[in-house]
Amino acid sequence: MSTKLTEKEAEQLIDGKLARYFGVLSADANREQIYKSVVMSVRDIMLEKRQKFHKEMKRQKAKRVYYLCMEFLMGRSLKNSIFNLGIEKPVAAALKKYGVTLEELYELEPDAGLGNGGLGRLAACFLDGLATGNYPAMGFSLRYEYGLFKQKIVDGWQIELPDVWLPGGEAWLTQRSDKIFTVHFDGWVEERWNYDRMEVIYHDSNDIEAVAYDMMVSGYDSDAVSILRLWKSRAKREFDMKLFAQGNYQEVMQKDNEADLLTKVLYPADNHTEGKALRLKQQYLLVSASLQSIIADHKRRYGSLDLLPQMAAIHLNDTHPALSIPELMRILIDENSYSWEKAWEITTATCAYTNHTVLAEALETWSEDLIARKLPRIYMIIKELNRRFCDELWSRYMGDWDKISRMSILNRNTVRMANLSVMGSHHVNGVSALHSDIIKQSIFKDFHDFTPDKFTNVTNGIAHRRWLNQSNPELCALLDECIGTGYAKDAAKLAEFKKFDTDTTVLDRLSEIKKTKKQQFADYLYKKQGVLLDTNTLFDVQAKRMHEYKRQLLNVLNIIGTYNALKENPDLNIQPKTYIFGAKAAPSYYMAKQIIKLISFLAEDIKKHPKIKEKLNVVYVEDYNVTMSEKLMPASEISEQISLAGKEASGTGNMKFMINGALTIGTLDGANVEMCEQVGEENIFIFGLKADEVDRIWKEGYYSSNYFNPNPNLRKIVEALIVGFNGQSFSDIADYLLRQSPIADPYMCLADFDSYSFTQQKLSKLYAEDKRAWNQKSLRNIAAAGFFAADRSIKEYAENIWNLKSVILSKK
């Protein structure tokens, strides 16, 4: 429920923190001190709420879900916490005394960039949805000292700088000195029988301690608070005074430095052996510390681990936490004396797995030798799991070595984490209806044949209160007038907005709100990056991780085509457009970085032609993050969701654009399929090949030259790439499209180009000639977006996978 807080109580809380932690009176406090005092006050309110909820959880002996993910892209917490607690008005009023506004304090908070993109943002949205649904929940990840990275574009090239978030972000974290667990790496393992019990002894191991830091996430109008537990690594060995006294300072500090490295950076580059080893150790640190914490808490509450599946749901978000399966086996067998068979029964009844991709590079595999060296006990367990599983498969598919080989965990000196995740989970889900069908027919077809009932779907969802209520208060004011405020709690109520799609007053208001949000974003971008935007142009936005399959390149090819046409005829009558890109590329991903460079140089080239600039602009948003996204989504008019059909698992950016009234141009890929079903195909702009058509063309043989040769427009575009922009040739991208070995144009940009270009022209024509029809489609998108709320996703997980019930506080 909303927290009851008066202005006076808010003042007293803030004054108390200023005096206790900073030794200052309100009149002498600076903004950073006020910010941290407000954060600590909000934390206290959430802690009290959490304690009440925790007491009721214990009383009801409620089952809990534990959500493991390598990344949680939390963004800023202050605004979300204050909104969800319902204390915005008293806190804003109390701050007048200090001469600051809430908006000014929000800007002091750094983004908690503990994630890369959709995966981490989804996990953050789910914590919000779990708390709002009153589900007992805890997320687990690592307390990275530096987030992904700060992106700087220098001469068109992406440069990675450290993302320092802790100085401002640590105010949200509570160190749990009572939650410290030892994690074993390296060395060798001895199994020794002691009477009827097996002992496992670690020799020459390198032991690391994982220290817990907790962050709270409040639900909206609910009783619950979710906990995100982040692990920080530190050396276990005691400080060696003897070595220090002898002057061996470097040797003394080496162990500390090696331990600190584990939680230094999110996703260290893995294009070398040291990086691979560090990533593996990060994953095991997360898994081992989290499982030890879960088991310790369960034993304290319930005693017997026989009850673990009834009282705990452990969810693996992607393959990064796949080692949870052998680690849970290790804890059950080595530390709690369970038989192999009983341990496996408990493990497979407790764990579930969400797959997020069909891309081969994202289906993790590790060198068998690396796991054997770094995680010797885990390797022993994986080997035995694989032996028993292959025996089971042989009894079912006798003689079918190919099938058994495809399904095995170990194969050709690699450990296949997706296979391990599927084998050890009671449920496996995709994240959109199309994606869930594809994995059953492709990467997990053999597993689906073996255990078909294990597979299900849960379409992704977004924390709509962050992406609508907090990011677009102007639109919410209109929604409140038209349909009331109930959609904040129940997004399905947005559907009631559709009945206003012929109301001229509402449509005009919608248009004015979009103009306001465009201007706000333009002002924000100018302040951050010094870039001027023409708000009278149509804002066409592609904001997502930079990757070949997401096809930012297809977007750029179409822009080059328009640029060519305008250079031939600057007086061409077209709808003025600003194309906005926001994306980070993985540090070692050359092609992604080269596409960023192409966009940047193209943008600079266009600026040289003032007359063309009136009709065509390209802007690259530097260091795109959650906060920038909260400003950009409401300002967007076209949402680019143009991945090659069959490659995007779901997407969540598409949903954030949709709920803010942008019209989607997209392929029938991921959640676009369900968006089309929800809003109607007349209100979304679908183009390109379907997933089955893509498969058929690949089987027959895809040759990009078949699309290039007969198309004079494409030939001019590729020629322009070779000539280059702003003095830089991009002949390597031309080669990528036409001559790359073993396959040119691997994501079929040229195959979909004509369809995409035609659909772009359709959109521009509608915007230029029929604003009323445009606004109607925009309104219908908003009204249809309720299905894509994280609250709905979480309810489906709870009912269909976790068997989890809400905990409601009794009203006395």
Secondary structure as UniProt FT lines:
FT   HELIX           7..17
FT   HELIX           18..22
FT   HELIX           26..28
FT   HELIX           31..60
FT   STRAND          64..68
FT   STRAND          72..75
FT   HELIX           78..85
FT   HELIX           88..95
FT   HELIX           96..98
FT   HELIX           102..106
FT   TURN            107..108
FT   STRAND          112..114
FT   HELIX           118..132
FT   TURN            133..134
FT   STRAND          137..142
FT   STRAND          150..154
FT   TURN            155..156
FT   STRAND          157..161
FT   HELIX           166..169
FT   HELIX           170..172
FT   STRAND          174..185
FT   STRAND          188..194
FT   TURN            195..196
FT   STRAND          197..203
FT   STRAND          206..218
FT   STRAND          225..235
FT   HELIX           241..245
FT   TURN            246..247
FT   HELIX           249..261
FT   TURN            262..264
FT   HELIX           273..302
FT   HELIX           305..307
FT   HELIX           308..311
FT   STRAND          312..317
FT   TURN            320..323
FT   HELIX           324..330
FT   HELIX           331..335
FT   HELIX           340..350
FT   STRAND          351..354
FT   HELIX           360..362
FT   STRAND          365..367
FT   HELIX           368..374
FT   HELIX           376..396
FT   TURN            398..399
FT   HELIX           401..407
FT   STRAND          410..411
FT   TURN            412..413
FT   STRAND          414..416
FT   HELIX           417..423
FT   STRAND          428..430
FT   HELIX           433..441
FT   TURN            442..444
FT   HELIX           445..450
FT   HELIX           452..454
FT   STRAND          455..457
FT   HELIX           465..470
FT   HELIX           473..483
FT   HELIX           486..488
FT   HELIX           491..500
FT   TURN            501..502
FT   HELIX           504..529
FT   TURN            535..536
FT   STRAND          538..543
FT   HELIX           548..550
FT   HELIX           552..568
FT   TURN            570..571
FT   STRAND          577..582
FT   TURN            587..588
FT   HELIX           590..607
FT   HELIX           610..613
FT   TURN            614..615
FT   STRAND          616..621
FT   TURN            622..623
FT   HELIX           626..635
FT   STRAND          638..641
FT   TURN            645..647
FT   HELIX           653..659
FT   TURN            660..661
FT   STRAND          663..666
FT   TURN            670..671
FT   HELIX           672..679
FT   HELIX           681..683
FT   STRAND          685..686
FT   HELIX           691..700
FT   HELIX           705..708
FT   TURN            709..710
FT   HELIX           712..723
FT   TURN            726..727
FT   HELIX           731..738
FT   TURN            746..747
FT   HELIX           749..769
FT   HELIX           771..784
FT   HELIX           785..788
FT   HELIX           790..797
FT   HELIX           798..802
//
